[in-house]
Amino acid sequence: MKSQYEHIIHPFPPLYDNNSKILILGSLPSVKSREQMFFYGHPGNRFWKVITAVINNSGMNDKNIEVPVTIEDKKQMLHNNHIALWDTLYSCDIIGSSDSSIKNVVPTDLGQIISNSRIERVYCNGAASGNYYKKYQQKVLGIEAEVLPSTSPANAAYSLDRLIGIWSGTINI
């Protein structure tokens, strides 16, 4: 793990389309996500298991869907369920993937997503994302965000089942 600050500019675009109704925001892609050039790329991150369970628990599908493995399958699952993904930070200085080390923040411009979609609700994946959203973007967009416990492996206080329960009870697909 790197122990010095690195300036990171968000390396890949948001995932959304004009039918997206839900926006889920992280803070900034982890080292593994930046390597893969897609969201929640760390194998220990529970996002894909959690969001699949949320979709399956919503009752909107006739059959249970499997946790997607490929980036294309992940994109398709999110588009099919009108879910957009992006991050609250466009750039910052950070040590590795540590949200607690973030400084020199430049927030993302969420206006393009809001203008070109049907976003009705915003959810933040973790406290850091929630704090940055509230500080930089909430007033501009006029949409209050629900902050959910992080799916990051660093959030060991929450089991997968507990995350699924909280996320499923909060997100309305």
For each residue, the residues with C-beta under 8 A, 3 or more apart:
1: 96
2: 6 95 96
3: 95 96
4: 95
5: 93 94 95 101 103
6: 2 93 94 95
7: 91 92 93 104
8: 11 28 34 91 92 93 94
9: 90 91
10: 28 29 87 89 90 91 108
11: 8 29 34 37
12: 29 37 38
13:
14: 84 85 86 108 112 113
15: 39 75 78 79 84 85 86
16: 20 23 84 85 86 113 116 117 119
17: 20 79 84 117
18: 116 117 118
19: 79 82 117 118
20: 16 17 23 79 82 83 84 113 117 118 119
21: 82 83 117 118 119 120 121
22: 81 82 83 84 119 120 121 122 123 171 173
23: 16 20 83 84 85 86 110 113 117 119 121 122 123
24: 51 83 84 85 122 123 124 125
25: 85 86 87 88 122 123 124 125 129 133 145
26: 29 39 40 85 86 87 88 124 125 126 129
27: 87 88 89 99 102 126 128 129 132
28: 8 10 87 88 89 92 94 99 102
29: 10 11 12 26 33 34 39 41 87
30: 33 34 40 41 42 45 97 152
31: 34 35 42 96 97
32: 35 36 41 42 43 45 97
33: 29 30 36 37 38 39 40 41 42
34: 8 11 29 30 31 37 41
35: 31 32 41
36: 32 33 41 71
37: 11 12 33 34
38: 12 33 41 71 74
39: 15 26 29 33 47 74 85
40: 26 30 33 45 47 48 151
41: 29 30 32 33 34 35 36 38 45
42: 30 31 32 33 45 97 152 153
43: 32
44: 153
45: 30 32 40 41 42 48 151 152 153
46: 49 50 151 153 160 163
47: 39 40 50 51 125 151
48: 40 45 51 52 67 68 74
49: 46 52 53 67 160 164
50: 46 47 53 54 151 160 163 164 167
51: 24 47 48 54 55 77 78 83 167
52: 48 49 55 56 65 66 67 68 77
53: 49 50 56 57 164 167 168
54: 50 51 57 58 164 167 168 171 173
55: 51 52 58 60 61 65 77 81 173
56: 52 53 61 64 65
57: 53 54 164 168
58: 54 55 61 168 172 173
59:
60: 55 81 173
61: 55 56 58 64 65
62:
63:
64: 56 61
65: 52 55 56 61 68 77
66: 52
67: 48 49 52
68: 48 52 65 73 74 76 77
69: 73
70: 73 74
71: 36 38 74 75
72: 75 76
73: 68 69 70 76 77
74: 38 39 48 68 70 71 77 78
75: 15 71 72 78 79
76: 68 72 73 79 80
77: 51 52 55 65 68 73 74 80 81
78: 15 51 74 75 81 83 84 85
79: 15 17 19 20 75 76 82 83
80: 76 77
81: 22 55 60 77 78 173
82: 19 20 21 22 79 118 173
83: 20 21 22 23 24 51 78 79 173
84: 14 15 16 17 20 22 23 24 78 113 117 119
85: 14 15 16 23 24 25 26 39 78
86: 14 15 16 23 25 26 108 110 113
87: 10 25 26 27 28 29 90 108 129
88: 25 26 27 28 107 108 124 129 132 133 136 137
89: 10 27 28 92 102 105 106 107 108 132
90: 9 10 87 106 107 108 109
91: 7 8 9 10 104 105 106
92: 7 8 28 89 102 103 104 105 106
93: 5 6 7 8 101 102 103 104
94: 5 6 8 28 97 98 99 101 102 103
95: 2 3 4 5 6 98 101
96: 1 2 3 31 101
97: 30 31 32 42 94
98: 94 95 101 102
99: 27 28 94 102 126 128
100: 128
101: 5 93 94 95 96 98
102: 27 28 89 92 93 94 98 99 105 128
103: 5 92 93 94
104: 7 91 92 93
105: 89 91 92 102 132 136
106: 89 90 91 92
107: 88 89 90 132 135 136 137
108: 10 14 86 87 88 89 90 137
109: 90 112
110: 23 86 113 114 137 140 141
111: 114 115 140 141
112: 14 109 115 116
113: 14 16 20 23 84 86 110 116 117 119
114: 110 111 117 119 141 143
115: 111 112
116: 16 18 112 113
117: 16 17 18 19 20 21 23 84 113 114
118: 18 19 20 21 82
119: 16 20 21 22 23 84 113 114 122 143
120: 21 22
121: 21 22 23 143 146 171 172
122: 22 23 24 25 119 133 141 143 144 145 146
123: 22 23 24 25 145 146 147 148 170 171
124: 24 25 26 88 127 129 130 133 145 146 147 148
125: 24 25 26 47 129 148 150 151
126: 26 27 99 129 130 147 148 149 150 151 152 155
127: 124 130 131 147 150
128: 27 99 100 102 131 132 150
129: 25 26 27 87 88 124 125 126 132 133 147 150
130: 124 126 127 133 134 145 147
131: 127 128 134 135
132: 27 88 89 105 107 128 129 135 136 137
133: 25 88 122 124 129 130 136 137 138 145
134: 130 131 137 138 145
135: 107 131 132 138
136: 88 105 107 132 133 140
137: 88 107 108 110 132 133 134 140 141
138: 133 134 135 141 142 143 144 145
139: 142
140: 110 111 136 137
141: 110 111 114 122 137 138
142: 138 139
143: 114 119 121 122 138
144: 122 138
145: 25 122 123 124 130 133 134 138
146: 121 122 123 124 170 171
147: 123 124 126 127 129 130
148: 123 124 125 126 166 167 170 171
149: 126 155 158 162 163 166
150: 125 126 127 128 129 154 155 158
151: 40 45 46 47 50 125 126 155 163
152: 30 42 45 126 155
153: 42 44 45 46 156
154: 150
155: 126 149 150 151 152 158
156: 153
157:
158: 149 150 155 162 163 166
159: 162 163
160: 46 49 50 163 164
161: 164 165
162: 149 158 159 165 166
163: 46 50 149 151 158 159 160 166 167
164: 49 50 53 54 57 160 161 167 168
165: 161 162 168 169
166: 148 149 158 162 163 169 170
167: 50 51 53 54 148 163 164 170 171
168: 53 54 57 58 164 165 171
169: 165 166
170: 123 146 148 166 167
171: 22 54 121 123 146 148 167 168
172: 58 121
173: 22 54 55 58 60 81 82 83
